[in-house]
Amino acid sequence: MPIIYKYLTKEIFRYFAIILAMVASIYIAVDFFEKIDNFMEAGLSISKVFSYLIFKTPFIIAQIIPVSILLAVLIVFGLMTKYNEIVALKSSGISIYYILRPVILIGLIVSAFLFFLSEIIVPITMEQANRIWLNEVRKESAVISKGKNIWIKGNRLITHIKYYNAMSRTIFGITTNRFDEDFRLIRRVDANKGIYKQGKWILYDIVEQNLNKSDGNYIIKFHKEIVEKFDFLPDDLKRVIKKSEEMSFKELLAYIKKVEAEGYDATSYRVDLYAKVAFPFVCIIMCIVGTGIAVKEKKQERLALSIAYGIGIVFMYWIFYSFCVSLGYGEMLPPFFAAWTANLVFLSFGVITLLNAE
């Protein structure tokens, strides 16, 4: 390996580790002070807070890896520009594309690490973190099964929901069982679908069974539409449904096939499936963008400006990426394009930046 490649690899990984540790520490500290009151109100110890933060740390690291690698590339090349090392390399006949090779390789390594982290570690740790937050801190009564089924226990009421679509605020396959003080079933409602409108749950295609206490038989009624009072809101269901970050790529794909095989809409999960591959790829894009920005000839005092420019680019990427994903959730973009559009746009921007720098 050429000396310049060894130097770039060593310096970029060194600054990457420093930046990642600093940003992750700040993120964790903010999260700690934001949630400490909730843990105290729930009567939990400080050790439980630290357990929650430890489980959440891999997810935090996965979120900040792209900005860390971009800043590392900007700092390394910015310092080389500041001390005229880039000028010296160009004067020796070395092009930007020669320097770019180890940076692309670093981007591939970091992307592979991010995919591994998101695929293997994050699903396990986030499931544990969410379990602590929901069951021990928020004390939610809902239980998440391995599949789609959601069970919610209320005041002498048990509700089963087969599938919940968070985007349309629609529940499918609803069964509610109400019991008296002797735990005798006094009312059961089975509905095909329910939609949350104007602060109320409206159920459709209902079979209602009520206990006739005089003879012990059940009176059966059929309804096209009724308003049902539940103890939960759409936000409550959104918190307890199994989230995409809690599933690996293989598990999420199997989940989507199962949902669609039963006739339910899995668009939002398909967007998340493609995003599991698209998001790690952003590390390569940020390496290209960072190289193009940093190797331009600048005055020595412009290093800080380049870093600020890079942070602005990351911020714009997050806005555009989130916007495209939202369009995918709303079925305004196909799931594949919703996940990959931001990458394609910023990859083009990075290539243009490199061409201008050369």
C-alpha positions in Angstrom: 0.0 0.0 0.0 1.4 3.5 -0.9 2.5 5.7 1.9 -0.2 8.3 1.1 -2.9 5.6 1.3 -1.6 4.5 4.7 -1.5 8.1 6.0 -5.0 8.9 4.8 -6.5 5.7 6.2 -4.8 6.2 9.6 -5.8 9.8 9.9 -9.4 9.4 8.7 -10.1 6.5 11.0 -8.4 8.4 13.9 -10.6 11.5 13.5 -13.6 9.3 12.8 -13.2 7.6 16.1 -12.7 10.8 18.0 -15.8 12.5 16.4 -18.0 9.5 16.8 -17.1 9.2 20.5 -17.7 13.0 21.1 -21.0 13.2 19.2 -22.3 9.9 20.8 -21.4 11.2 24.3 -23.3 14.4 23.7 -26.3 12.5 22.3 -26.4 10.1 25.2 -26.0 12.9 27.8 -28.9 14.8 26.3 -31.0 11.7 26.2 -30.1 11.0 29.9 -31.2 14.4 31.1 -34.3 14.3 29.0 -35.6 11.0 30.3 -34.2 10.9 33.9 -37.4 12.4 35.3 -39.5 9.7 33.6 -37.4 7.0 35.2 -37.6 8.6 38.6 -41.4 9.0 38.4 -41.6 5.3 37.6 -39.6 4.5 40.8 -36.6 3.0 38.8 -33.0 3.1 39.9 -30.1 4.9 38.2 -28.8 1.5 37.1 -31.9 0.9 35.1 -31.4 4.3 33.3 -27.8 3.3 32.4 -29.1 -0.1 31.2 -31.6 1.7 28.9 -28.9 4.0 27.5 -26.4 1.1 27.0 -29.1 -0.8 25.0 -29.8 2.4 23.0 -26.2 3.3 22.3 -25.8 1.0 19.1 -28.8 2.8 17.6 -27.3 6.2 18.4 -24.0 5.2 16.9 -25.7 3.9 13.7 -27.5 7.3 13.3 -24.3 9.5 13.7 -21.8 7.4 11.7 -22.5 9.2 8.4 -21.9 12.7 9.9 -18.8 11.4 11.7 -17.2 10.0 8.6 -18.0 13.2 6.6 -16.4 15.4 9.3 -13.4 13.1 9.5 -12.8 13.4 5.8 -13.3 17.2 5.9 -10.8 17.6 8.7 -8.1 15.4 7.3 -8.2 17.0 3.8 -8.8 20.4 5.3 -5.6 20.1 7.3 -3.7 18.8 4.2 -5.0 21.8 2.3 -4.0 24.2 5.1 -0.4 23.0 5.1 -0.3 22.9 1.3 0.0 19.1 1.2 -2.7 18.9 -1.5 -0.9 21.5 -3.6 2.3 19.4 -3.3 0.5 16.3 -4.3 -1.0 18.0 -7.4 2.3 19.4 -8.3 3.8 15.9 -8.3 1.2 14.8 -10.8 -1.2 13.1 -8.4 -4.8 13.7 -9.2 -7.7 13.9 -6.9 -9.1 10.6 -8.1 -5.9 8.9 -7.0 -6.4 10.3 -3.5 -10.1 9.4 -3.6 -9.4 5.6 -3.9 -8.5 5.0 -0.2 -11.4 7.3 0.8 -13.9 5.2 -1.2 -12.5 2.0 0.4 -12.9 3.6 3.8 -16.5 4.5 2.9 -17.1 0.9 1.9 -15.7 -0.4 5.1 -17.8 2.0 7.2 -20.9 1.3 5.2 -20.4 -2.5 5.7 -19.9 -1.8 9.5 -23.0 0.3 9.6 -25.1 -2.4 7.8 -23.7 -5.0 10.2 -24.5 -2.8 13.2 -28.0 -2.1 11.9 -28.7 -5.7 10.9 -27.3 -7.7 13.8 -26.8 -5.5 16.9 -29.4 -2.7 16.7 -32.5 -5.0 16.4 -31.6 -6.9 19.6 -30.6 -3.8 21.7 -33.5 -1.6 20.6 -36.0 -4.3 21.4 -34.6 -4.4 24.9 -34.4 -0.6 25.2 -38.0 -0.2 24.0 -39.1 -2.9 26.4 -37.6 -1.0 29.3 -39.2 2.2 28.2 -42.7 0.9 27.5 -43.1 -1.8 30.1 -41.1 -0.4 33.1 -41.2 3.4 32.5 -44.4 4.1 30.6 -46.1 0.9 32.1 -48.0 0.3 28.9 -50.6 -2.4 29.1 -50.1 -3.6 25.5 -48.0 -6.7 24.7 -46.2 -7.1 21.4 -46.1 -10.5 20.0 -43.4 -11.8 17.5 -45.9 -11.3 14.7 -48.5 -8.6 14.0 -50.8 -9.3 16.9 -51.2 -6.7 19.7 -52.9 -7.5 23.0 -54.1 -4.7 25.2 -55.4 -5.1 28.7 -57.7 -2.5 30.2 -60.1 -2.2 33.0 -61.8 -5.7 32.8 -61.3 -5.4 29.1 -59.0 -7.4 26.8 -58.5 -6.2 23.2 -56.8 -8.1 20.4 -55.7 -6.3 17.2 -54.5 -8.4 14.4 -52.8 -5.6 12.4 -52.3 -1.8 12.8 -51.5 0.6 10.0 -49.9 3.6 11.6 -50.0 5.8 8.5 -53.8 5.5 8.0 -54.6 5.1 11.7 -56.5 1.9 10.9 -56.8 -1.3 12.9 -57.8 -4.7 11.4 -59.2 -7.8 12.9 -60.4 -6.3 16.2 -61.8 -8.4 19.0 -62.7 -7.0 22.4 -63.8 -9.0 25.4 -65.4 -7.3 28.4 -65.7 -9.1 31.8 -67.7 -8.5 34.9 -66.3 -8.5 38.5 -66.4 -12.3 38.5 -64.4 -12.4 35.3 -67.5 -13.6 33.3 -67.6 -12.6 29.7 -70.5 -10.1 29.3 -69.7 -8.6 25.9 -67.7 -9.5 22.9 -67.2 -7.4 19.8 -65.6 -8.6 16.6 -64.9 -6.1 13.8 -63.3 -6.3 10.5 -61.7 -2.8 10.6 -61.5 0.3 12.7 -60.5 3.9 11.8 -59.6 6.7 14.2 -61.6 9.8 13.1 -62.2 13.1 15.0 -61.0 11.6 18.3 -63.1 8.4 18.1 -62.7 4.8 17.0 -65.2 3.9 14.3 -65.6 0.1 13.8 -66.9 -1.5 10.6 -68.6 -4.8 9.8 -69.2 -5.8 13.5 -70.6 -8.8 15.2 -71.6 -7.9 18.8 -72.5 -10.4 21.5 -74.0 -9.4 24.8 -74.8 -11.6 27.8 -78.4 -12.0 28.8 -78.1 -12.4 32.5 -81.6 -13.8 32.9 -81.0 -17.0 30.9 -77.2 -17.0 30.4 -77.4 -16.8 26.6 -75.8 -14.3 24.4 -77.7 -11.9 22.2 -76.0 -11.5 18.8 -76.3 -8.3 16.8 -74.8 -7.2 13.5 -73.7 -3.7 12.7 -72.3 -2.0 9.7 -70.7 0.8 11.7 -70.5 1.7 15.4 -68.4 4.0 17.6 -66.4 2.1 20.2 -64.7 3.6 23.3 -61.2 2.2 23.7 -58.6 3.1 26.4 -55.9 3.5 23.8 -55.1 6.1 21.1 -53.2 5.8 17.8 -50.1 7.1 19.4 -50.3 4.4 22.0 -50.5 1.7 19.3 -47.6 3.3 17.4 -45.4 3.1 20.5 -46.1 -0.6 21.1 -46.1 -2.1 17.6 -42.9 -3.9 16.6 -40.7 -1.4 14.9 -38.5 -1.8 11.8 -35.3 -1.1 13.7 -36.2 -4.0 16.0 -36.1 -6.4 13.1 -33.3 -7.6 10.8 -33.5 -7.4 7.1 -34.5 -11.1 6.8 -37.1 -10.8 9.6 -38.6 -7.7 8.2 -38.9 -9.2 4.7 -40.6 -12.3 6.2 -42.9 -10.0 8.2 -43.8 -8.0 5.0 -44.6 -11.2 3.1 -46.8 -12.4 6.0 -48.7 -9.1 6.2 -49.3 -8.9 2.4 -50.3 -12.6 2.2 -53.1 -11.8 4.6 -54.2 -8.9 2.4 -52.9 -6.0 4.6 -51.0 -3.0 3.3 -47.3 -3.2 4.2 -46.1 -0.1 2.3 -44.4 1.6 5.2 -42.5 -1.6 6.1 -41.4 -2.0 2.5 -40.0 1.6 2.6 -38.1 0.7 5.8 -36.8 -2.6 4.2 -35.2 -0.7 1.3 -34.0 2.0 3.7 -32.0 -0.7 5.6 -29.8 -1.1 2.5 -29.9 2.5 1.3 -29.0 4.2 4.5 -25.6 2.5 5.1 -24.6 3.5 1.5 -24.7 7.1 2.5 -21.2 6.7 4.2 -19.7 6.3 0.7 -21.6 9.3 -0.6 -20.4 11.4 2.4 -16.8 10.4 1.7 -17.1 11.6 -1.9 -18.8 14.8 -0.9 -16.3 15.5 1.8 -13.3 14.9 -0.5 -14.8 17.2 -3.1 -15.4 20.0 -0.6 -12.1 19.8 1.2 -9.6 19.5 -1.7 -10.6 22.7 -3.3 -8.0 25.4 -3.0 -8.9 27.6 -0.1 -7.4 30.1 2.2 -6.0 28.7 5.4 -8.7 30.2 7.5 -11.4 28.4 5.5 -11.1 25.0 7.3 -13.8 25.9 9.8 -16.0 27.1 7.0 -15.6 23.8 5.2 -16.6 21.9 8.3 -19.7 24.1 8.7 -20.5 23.5 5.1 -20.2 19.8 5.6 -22.5 19.9 8.6 -25.0 21.9 6.6 -24.9 19.2 3.8 -25.6 16.4 6.4 -28.5 18.5 7.7 -29.9 18.9 4.2 -29.5 15.2 3.5 -31.4 14.3 6.6 -34.3 16.7 5.7 -34.4 15.4 2.1 -34.1 11.8 3.1 -36.8 12.1 5.7 -39.0 13.9 3.2 -38.6 11.2 0.6 -39.3 8.4 3.1 -42.4 10.3 4.2 -43.6 10.4 0.6 -43.0 6.6 0.5 -45.1 6.1 3.6 -47.8 8.1 2.1 -47.6 6.0 -1.2 -46.7 9.1 -3.2 -43.4 7.5 -4.2 -42.7 3.8 -4.7 -40.9 2.3 -1.7 -37.6 1.7 -3.6 -37.4 5.3 -4.9 -38.5 6.7 -1.5 -35.4 5.0 0.1 -32.9 5.7 -2.6 -33.8 9.1 -4.1 -31.8 11.1 -1.5 -28.7 8.9 -2.1 -28.9 9.4 -5.8 -29.3 13.1 -5.6 -26.4 13.6 -3.1 -24.2 11.2 -5.0 -24.7 13.3 -8.1 -23.9 16.4 -6.0 -20.7 14.7 -4.7 -19.5 13.8 -8.3 -20.1 17.4 -9.5 -18.2 18.7 -6.5 -15.3 16.4 -7.3 -15.3 17.5 -11.0 -15.2 21.1 -10.0 -12.4 20.5 -7.5 -10.3 18.8 -10.1 
